[in-house]
Every structure is written in C-alpha cells, then in structure tokens.
C-alpha cells in the first residue's frame, strides 16, 4: 500500500473542497495502475462526499446541512463557536472516508463527480486528508 497525508486549509467558512487535483498528484506519485483509492479524514468534525461541484451542488449541500443540522443551541456538545455541536454530528451523515476504484492510474468517478472534503467547523481551518492506494 502507498499512503500519504496532505494538509488542506479550509478557512473560516463552511466549505466543500474538491480534492481532484490532490488525488491526481497522489496517484501519479504512487505510480498507480489498477487498484483502490481510499481517502480518510482523521477529524471528528469533517466528512467526505462524492458530488458534482461548480454547478451549485456544493452550495446546495452546505444549505442542506444547515437545514438538517442547524447551527443553533439544540446541541449538548457546547464548546467552540455557536452551534459547534452540529459539526460533531456531521460525520454520521457524511462519513470521514471514501473508496474509489482506480483504473490505469485514474479514479473511475463519473463525468461530473469529484471526491470532496466537507468542513463546516469554522473553529478549525486546517485539515489533514490521508490518501491510500492499494494496488490490484
């Protein structure tokens, strides 16, 4: 298995960060052929999704998260910024992992799909993402 960890600066606003370029660089450095890419986010307040970006779906996802998990006072987990407890529930809805088949060194996502980091935790603007390639 070939594995590495990168740092992603997500900033002070909720974000859907497209990992496509970082994944392409990783697979090239791994000399990947056929196999499996596993992406892991070792954080209690971030998740991963496979989604279309750039056409509004990323903004729609953040809006849907706000609808389902409002940033308000309902959460028992109360440290950090207002409503931060919802950030700790997020990975139950958007898991901290994703696995995608790789063929000839390229992830087999669909035309409009991207693997994305979703971070709604405005208290932690720096995230780590681990890429692992398991050759087939």
N, C-alpha and C positions, 0 to 999 in steps of 0.2 A: 504494500500500500504506500502511496505517495501522499503526503499531507503537509499543509502549511496553514498558517493563520495570518489574516490581514487585519488592519485597523481601518474602520470606517467612521468618519466624522459625520454625525447625523444632524448636529446643530441644536438649536433651541426651540424648534417647532416639530410637531409630528411629521414623519416622513415615510415615503415608500421609496427606498433606494434600490435602483436597478443594479444588479451585480453582474450583468452580462460581460462587460469588459474585463472585470477582475477574474471571472470564470474562464474566459478565453485565454488570458495570460497564464493562469494557473495550469490549464490543460496543456498549453504549449510547453511550459517549463517541465511538466511531468512527462513529456514525450508520449502523451496519451494516444492510444489506439481505440480499441473497443473495451468497454468496461462500465463502471458505475461511478458517477459523481455523487458524493454525499456532502451536503452543506449543513453546518451546525453553528448555532449562535449560543454561546455559553452565558446567557443572561436570563434573569428571571422576569424581565420586562420587555422582551423583544420577540419577534417571530419571523417566520419566512413564509412567503406565498409564491405561487406561480400564477402570474397575471399579466394582462396586457398593460403596457404603460404608454404614456404620451398622448392618449386619445381621451383622457378624462377618467379612465377606470381607476387609476391610482388615487385621484382625488375623491372619487365615489367610494372607494374602500375606506379612506380615512373618515369620510362623512358617515358611512355605515357603522364604523367602530364607535364613533361618537353617539350614534343612535342606540346601539346595543349596549355599549359600555360608557355611559355618560361620565364626564369628569365632574363629579359632584360629591356631596357629603355622605352618600349611602355606604361607602366602603369602610370596613373595620380597620383595614391596613391604612394607617393615617400619617406615617412620616412623609417627608418630602413636600412637594408642591400640592396645591389644592386638587383633590381628586386623584392623587397618585395611586391609590389602591387599585383603580381600574387597570393601571399599567401591569400590575402583578397578576391580573386575571387574563390579560391578553393572550399569553402563550397557551391557554386552554382552548382558545378559538383559532389562533394562528400558531401552529407548533414551531418550536425552535429548530426544526430540521426539515430537510427536503432531499430526496434522492431522485436523480435523473439519469437515464441511460445515456451512454456516450458511444457514438459510432464513428470510427475513423478520426478520433480526436475532437469531435464536435458534439455538444449536447443536442439531444433529439427533441428539444422543445419545438412547439408549433410555430408557425409564421409570426404570430403576434404575442407569443408567450415569453416572459422573462422570469428568472428567479430573482425575487426581491426581498430585501430586508425591510421589515416594518418596525419602526421605532416610534412609539407615542410618548416615551418617557423624556420629558423636557429637562429632567434633573441630571441626565447622564448623556452628554453629547458625543461620547466616544464609545464605539462598539468594536468587539472582536468577532470575526467570522472565520470559521475553520472550513477549509476545503479539503476533502479527501478523495483520492482516485484509487479505485480498486480495479485493477486490470482484469479483463475477462479471459 
